[in-house]
Amino acid sequence: MPTRVTVTVLGSLNYDLIAVAPRFPEAGESLIGNTFYSAHGGKGGNQAVAAARLGARVNMIGRVGNDTFGAEMLQGLKNFGVISSGITIEPDVSSGIAHITIDGSSQNKIVIVPGANAYCGDSEIALVKESMAYSHILLLQMELSPDVSIKAAEVARHFGKTIVFDPAPARPLPDHAYHLFDYLIPNETEATALAGFTVSDAKSGLAAARVLHHKGCGVAIVKLGALGACYASSTEEAYLPAFTVDAIDTVAAGDAFNGAFAVAITEGKTLRSAVIWAMAAGAIAVTKRGAQTAMPTREEIAMLLKEQPRK
């Protein structure tokens, strides 16, 4: 086991309400679904659990509402070993909610109601600053206000910490922000929005990674779902095909990837090895229902890499 790394996550905490149906309904259509279940989620919470499951010491910063959903999410994070002292309970506001529909091919569509997440601001930036004294790396996403996430990145940059940025959901990024990110990790949808052209395969994914790297980030990694991932830096670039698994729920795939990548790169893995490790984590996550409960262990990743070796 490598030396234990410390990860700080500033991000969203959402209670996921998930409906599984044969297909997505058309506008105005009522569709009979197959199953329903709920899960603790939010990109911030998911990535925190992903890193914790892989042995990192994880400090989560965010907000929940003073409601049953918030209480359940806090307890869930504690059960996974995530340090939750940086999570504020916002009175008179609901916790964040994610309404998720999964179709027969395991693809998903998500509507997010931010709730307490929208109240993150200067207090959370102050907590990020405090955490930099003992953290190795900061994970950020875009489910909070982009201004808050960018300010947090500026704080981490001031302290010389590594920054992993997940630009999800897709929103425009100011040009000056790119240089703050050591690792920018969009999926196809977000890469399309940021690069300015459609990303749908390995060729376009690698082209997008190059464009985003040239915008100023240290490394751009484009997640391509069932196709794999591409990355580009100043010294190397590559397309890596996906692992072969039977997917049943893709909701947590990207968050599993990001959390695992943060742990891998901080532990000293090479860029290529870290991307492969993160891809394995994402592949395992899609074979399970839910978000945080789907996050893999080191043993599961090792087993998949043994079954499907990569170099």
VOFI-111032 format. One record per residue (C-alpha): residue number from 1; residue in three letters; x, y, z. Coordinates in Angstrom, 3 decimals, always signed. Layout:
// VOFI-111032
seq  type  xx  yy  zz
NUM  Ala  X  Y  Z
...
***
This chain:
// VOFI-111032
seq  type  xx  yy  zz
1  Met  +0.000  +0.000  +0.000
2  Pro  +1.496  +3.395  -0.997
3  Thr  +1.873  +6.226  +1.496
4  Arg  -1.608  +7.500  +2.322
5  Val  -2.443  +10.672  +0.437
6  Thr  -4.770  +13.440  +1.579
7  Val  -7.405  +14.708  -0.830
8  Thr  -9.661  +17.726  -0.362
9  Val  -12.897  +17.843  -2.346
10  Leu  -14.959  +21.001  -2.720
11  Gly  -18.176  +20.097  -4.440
12  Ser  -21.819  +19.210  -4.552
13  Leu  -23.768  +16.836  -2.359
14  Asn  -26.999  +15.615  -3.936
15  Tyr  -29.577  +13.016  -3.055
16  Asp  -30.151  +10.966  -6.202
17  Leu  -33.667  +9.855  -7.190
18  Ile  -33.216  +7.286  -9.953
19  Ala  -35.794  +5.818  -12.343
20  Val  -34.891  +3.007  -14.746
21  Ala  -36.985  +2.749  -17.916
22  Pro  -36.764  +0.950  -21.274
23  Arg  -36.045  +4.287  -22.955
24  Phe  -36.187  +8.008  -22.275
25  Pro  -39.704  +9.494  -22.499
26  Glu  -40.560  +11.868  -25.318
27  Ala  -41.734  +15.397  -24.536
28  Gly  -45.186  +15.226  -22.946
29  Glu  -45.095  +11.437  -22.635
30  Ser  -45.779  +9.418  -19.475
31  Leu  -43.685  +6.267  -19.568
32  Ile  -43.949  +3.189  -17.338
33  Gly  -40.573  +2.515  -15.747
34  Asn  -38.898  -0.676  -14.616
35  Thr  -37.464  +0.171  -11.188
36  Phe  -36.785  +3.066  -8.835
37  Tyr  -34.106  +3.538  -6.214
38  Ser  -32.356  +6.346  -4.368
39  Ala  -28.690  +6.948  -3.654
40  His  -26.339  +9.470  -2.109
41  Gly  -24.598  +11.438  -4.836
42  Gly  -23.443  +14.771  -6.126
43  Lys  -20.186  +14.920  -8.036
44  Gly  -18.316  +16.221  -5.005
45  Gly  -19.621  +13.539  -2.675
46  Asn  -19.116  +10.807  -5.247
47  Gln  -15.515  +11.757  -5.934
48  Ala  -14.809  +12.019  -2.217
49  Val  -16.102  +8.490  -1.635
50  Ala  -14.230  +7.193  -4.691
51  Ala  -10.940  +8.469  -3.278
52  Ala  -11.732  +7.257  +0.246
53  Arg  -12.568  +3.754  -0.987
54  Leu  -9.106  +3.653  -2.533
55  Gly  -7.371  +4.465  +0.730
56  Ala  -7.020  +8.238  +0.624
57  Arg  -7.692  +10.489  +3.592
58  Val  -10.503  +12.653  +2.231
59  Asn  -11.730  +16.019  +3.477
60  Met  -15.118  +16.988  +2.008
61  Ile  -16.229  +20.627  +1.842
62  Gly  -19.795  +21.536  +0.846
63  Arg  -23.346  +22.098  +2.075
64  Val  -26.505  +20.098  +2.692
65  Gly  -29.971  +21.158  +3.792
66  Asn  -31.443  +20.711  +7.243
67  Asp  -33.552  +17.767  +6.091
68  Thr  -33.662  +13.980  +6.033
69  Phe  -31.758  +13.822  +2.751
70  Gly  -28.932  +15.906  +4.191
71  Ala  -28.716  +13.849  +7.372
72  Glu  -28.587  +10.624  +5.364
73  Met  -25.842  +11.956  +3.089
74  Leu  -23.714  +13.093  +6.023
75  Gln  -24.006  +9.694  +7.671
76  Gly  -23.215  +7.969  +4.401
77  Leu  -19.996  +9.939  +3.957
78  Lys  -18.964  +9.156  +7.521
79  Asn  -19.631  +5.462  +6.895
80  Phe  -17.155  +5.584  +4.002
81  Gly  -14.555  +7.305  +6.167
82  Val  -14.846  +10.746  +4.576
83  Ile  -14.074  +13.635  +6.937
84  Ser  -17.268  +15.710  +6.971
85  Ser  -16.391  +18.560  +9.360
86  Gly  -16.181  +20.894  +6.345
87  Ile  -19.837  +20.305  +5.431
88  Thr  -22.249  +23.025  +6.546
89  Ile  -25.928  +22.308  +7.268
90  Glu  -27.913  +25.136  +5.658
91  Pro  -31.143  +25.932  +7.578
92  Asp  -34.452  +26.438  +5.760
93  Val  -33.064  +25.127  +2.455
94  Ser  -33.479  +21.697  +0.897
95  Ser  -30.508  +19.501  +0.142
96  Gly  -29.455  +19.217  -3.475
97  Ile  -31.458  +16.730  -5.526
98  Ala  -30.532  +14.905  -8.728
99  His  -33.414  +13.461  -10.751
100  Ile  -31.900  +10.695  -12.888
101  Thr  -33.431  +8.565  -15.629
102  Ile  -31.549  +5.530  -16.961
103  Asp  -32.585  +3.934  -20.250
104  Gly  -32.342  +0.379  -21.536
105  Ser  -28.781  +0.884  -22.780
106  Ser  -27.657  +2.160  -19.345
107  Gln  -27.271  +5.749  -20.532
108  Asn  -28.543  +8.493  -18.244
109  Lys  -30.115  +11.933  -18.268
110  Ile  -29.906  +14.065  -15.139
111  Val  -31.723  +17.146  -13.826
112  Ile  -30.044  +18.768  -10.821
113  Val  -31.790  +21.027  -8.290
114  Pro  -28.872  +22.638  -6.396
115  Gly  -30.619  +23.432  -3.097
116  Ala  -28.037  +24.015  -0.372
117  Asn  -25.192  +23.609  -2.864
118  Ala  -26.039  +27.040  -4.271
119  Tyr  -25.118  +28.624  -0.927
120  Cys  -21.460  +27.598  -1.094
121  Gly  -19.232  +30.663  -1.171
122  Asp  -16.619  +32.511  +0.860
123  Ser  -16.942  +30.213  +3.884
124  Glu  -16.054  +27.207  +1.742
125  Ile  -13.135  +29.062  +0.153
126  Ala  -11.818  +29.733  +3.670
127  Leu  -12.118  +26.023  +4.482
128  Val  -10.222  +25.150  +1.302
129  Lys  -7.460  +27.536  +2.369
130  Glu  -7.242  +25.856  +5.783
131  Ser  -7.126  +22.410  +4.189
132  Met  -4.157  +23.263  +1.990
133  Ala  -1.875  +22.953  +5.018
134  Tyr  -2.287  +19.172  +4.949
135  Ser  -3.778  +18.250  +1.555
136  His  -1.857  +16.974  -1.452
137  Ile  -4.538  +17.594  -4.056
138  Leu  -7.823  +19.469  -4.601
139  Leu  -10.747  +18.036  -6.583
140  Leu  -13.257  +20.464  -8.073
141  Gln  -16.344  +20.250  -10.286
142  Met  -18.901  +22.642  -11.803
143  Glu  -22.055  +21.680  -9.897
144  Leu  -21.213  +24.563  -7.566
145  Ser  -20.982  +28.127  -8.843
146  Pro  -18.090  +28.306  -11.338
147  Asp  -16.833  +31.404  -9.527
148  Val  -16.527  +29.440  -6.279
149  Ser  -14.687  +26.578  -7.954
150  Ile  -12.288  +28.927  -9.749
151  Lys  -11.572  +30.865  -6.534
152  Ala  -10.809  +27.569  -4.800
153  Ala  -8.437  +26.656  -7.621
154  Glu  -6.674  +29.991  -7.212
155  Val  -6.202  +29.275  -3.504
156  Ala  -4.779  +25.826  -4.183
157  Arg  -2.490  +27.223  -6.889
158  His  -1.175  +29.805  -4.411
159  Phe  -0.197  +26.959  -2.081
160  Gly  +1.370  +24.947  -4.897
161  Lys  -1.131  +22.093  -4.664
162  Thr  -2.252  +19.818  -7.492
163  Ile  -5.684  +20.645  -8.916
164  Val  -7.996  +18.201  -10.694
165  Phe  -10.952  +19.937  -12.340
166  Asp  -14.071  +18.206  -13.643
167  Pro  -15.963  +20.722  -15.851
168  Ala  -19.328  +19.038  -15.291
169  Pro  -22.028  +19.993  -15.919
170  Ala  -20.889  +21.684  -19.129
171  Arg  -20.596  +25.444  -18.748
172  Pro  -18.303  +28.005  -20.381
173  Leu  -14.952  +28.492  -18.678
174  Pro  -13.161  +31.859  -18.746
175  Asp  -9.919  +31.657  -20.704
176  His  -7.821  +32.679  -17.715
177  Ala  -9.048  +29.689  -15.681
178  Tyr  -7.390  +26.958  -17.736
179  His  -3.895  +27.645  -16.437
180  Leu  -5.124  +26.931  -12.901
181  Phe  -5.805  +23.263  -13.639
182  Asp  -3.104  +20.629  -13.528
183  Tyr  -5.628  +18.114  -14.836
184  Leu  -8.813  +19.004  -16.712
185  Ile  -11.061  +15.939  -17.115
186  Pro  -14.242  +16.441  -19.200
187  Asn  -16.434  +13.766  -20.749
188  Glu  -17.568  +13.897  -24.402
189  Thr  -20.372  +16.385  -23.724
190  Glu  -18.198  +18.775  -21.741
191  Ala  -15.274  +18.420  -24.152
192  Thr  -17.636  +19.303  -27.007
193  Ala  -18.732  +22.462  -25.187
194  Leu  -15.198  +23.529  -24.270
195  Ala  -13.371  +22.584  -27.470
196  Gly  -16.040  +23.935  -29.806
197  Phe  -16.579  +20.832  -31.936
198  Thr  -18.376  +17.516  -31.543
199  Val  -16.507  +14.861  -29.578
200  Ser  -17.843  +11.398  -30.350
201  Asp  -14.920  +9.042  -30.958
202  Ala  -11.229  +8.493  -30.287
203  Lys  -10.060  +10.824  -33.066
204  Ser  -12.216  +13.763  -31.998
205  Gly  -11.519  +13.014  -28.332
206  Leu  -7.781  +13.260  -28.848
207  Ala  -8.218  +16.427  -30.896
208  Ala  -10.258  +17.944  -28.063
209  Ala  -7.625  +16.951  -25.502
210  Arg  -5.003  +18.776  -27.582
211  Val  -7.181  +21.896  -27.883
212  Leu  -7.907  +22.005  -24.151
213  His  -4.270  +21.452  -23.264
214  His  -3.286  +24.340  -25.530
215  Lys  -5.805  +26.540  -23.729
216  Gly  -3.512  +26.323  -20.717
217  Cys  -4.204  +23.287  -18.519
218  Gly  -1.320  +20.981  -17.663
219  Val  -3.008  +17.823  -18.918
220  Ala  -6.377  +17.388  -20.620
221  Ile  -8.048  +13.994  -20.277
222  Val  -11.239  +13.327  -22.245
223  Lys  -13.442  +10.518  -20.924
224  Leu  -15.169  +8.690  -23.780
225  Gly  -17.368  +6.298  -21.815
226  Ala  -17.516  +2.876  -23.426
227  Leu  -14.822  +3.926  -25.920
228  Gly  -12.140  +4.654  -23.307
229  Ala  -10.200  +7.887  -22.788
230  Cys  -7.752  +10.248  -24.496
231  Tyr  -5.184  +12.555  -22.976
232  Ala  -2.746  +15.221  -24.093
233  Ser  +0.082  +17.017  -22.301
234  Ser  +3.195  +18.890  -23.401
235  Thr  +5.177  +15.635  -23.538
236  Glu  +2.751  +12.867  -24.452
237  Glu  -0.676  +12.031  -25.794
238  Ala  -2.608  +8.812  -26.244
239  Tyr  -5.928  +7.114  -26.796
240  Leu  -6.614  +4.199  -24.440
241  Pro  -9.491  +1.804  -25.244
242  Ala  -11.994  +0.972  -22.527
243  Phe  -12.137  -2.158  -20.430
244  Thr  -14.802  -4.671  -21.417
245  Val  -17.531  -4.938  -18.772
246  Asp  -21.299  -5.417  -18.584
247  Ala  -22.633  -1.959  -17.728
248  Ile  -25.870  -1.628  -15.792
249  Asp  -25.624  +1.945  -14.417
250  Thr  -23.291  +4.642  -15.767
251  Val  -24.232  +7.354  -13.251
252  Ala  -21.016  +7.197  -11.212
253  Ala  -18.508  +6.270  -13.922
254  Gly  -16.979  +9.707  -14.368
255  Asp  -16.767  +10.379  -10.647
256  Ala  -15.119  +7.006  -10.030
257  Phe  -12.593  +7.897  -12.736
258  Asn  -11.803  +11.309  -11.232
259  Gly  -11.471  +10.109  -7.655
260  Ala  -9.257  +7.216  -8.690
261  Phe  -7.137  +9.419  -10.944
262  Ala  -6.520  +11.891  -8.118
263  Val  -5.330  +9.101  -5.831
264  Ala  -3.197  +7.478  -8.533
265  Ile  -1.398  +10.618  -9.672
266  Thr  -0.755  +11.747  -6.091
267  Glu  +0.694  +8.344  -5.220
268  Gly  +3.232  +8.814  -8.000
269  Lys  +1.852  +6.759  -10.874
270  Thr  +2.820  +7.898  -14.365
271  Leu  +0.192  +9.787  -16.333
272  Arg  -0.565  +6.784  -18.539
273  Ser  -0.755  +4.389  -15.586
274  Ala  -2.976  +6.796  -13.650
275  Val  -5.401  +7.081  -16.578
276  Ile  -5.517  +3.288  -16.949
277  Trp  -6.134  +2.878  -13.204
278  Ala  -8.891  +5.494  -13.344
279  Met  -10.470  +3.825  -16.378
280  Ala  -10.529  +0.545  -14.472
281  Ala  -12.262  +2.277  -11.555
282  Gly  -14.892  +3.746  -13.869
283  Ala  -15.416  +0.391  -15.570
284  Ile  -16.053  -1.349  -12.263
285  Ala  -18.446  +1.390  -11.117
286  Val  -20.772  +0.864  -14.094
287  Thr  -21.272  -2.796  -13.173
288  Lys  -23.096  -1.758  -9.968
289  Arg  -26.247  +0.190  -9.166
290  Gly  -26.037  +3.576  -7.517
291  Ala  -23.312  +6.153  -7.129
292  Gln  -21.260  +6.089  -3.934
293  Thr  -22.032  +2.436  -3.246
294  Ala  -20.683  +1.599  -6.716
295  Met  -17.199  +2.971  -6.064
296  Pro  -14.525  +0.256  -6.346
297  Thr  -11.810  -0.885  -3.970
298  Arg  -8.124  -1.260  -4.803
299  Glu  -8.609  -5.017  -4.822
300  Glu  -11.349  -4.783  -7.459
301  Ile  -9.175  -2.570  -9.658
302  Ala  -6.235  -4.941  -9.288
303  Met  -8.428  -7.885  -10.276
304  Leu  -9.715  -6.151  -13.417
305  Leu  -6.183  -5.155  -14.424
306  Lys  -5.094  -8.759  -13.940
307  Glu  -7.979  -10.024  -16.094
308  Gln  -7.507  -7.349  -18.774
309  Pro  -3.847  -6.235  -18.586
310  Arg  -2.840  -2.826  -19.953
311  Lys  +0.534  -1.240  -20.564
***
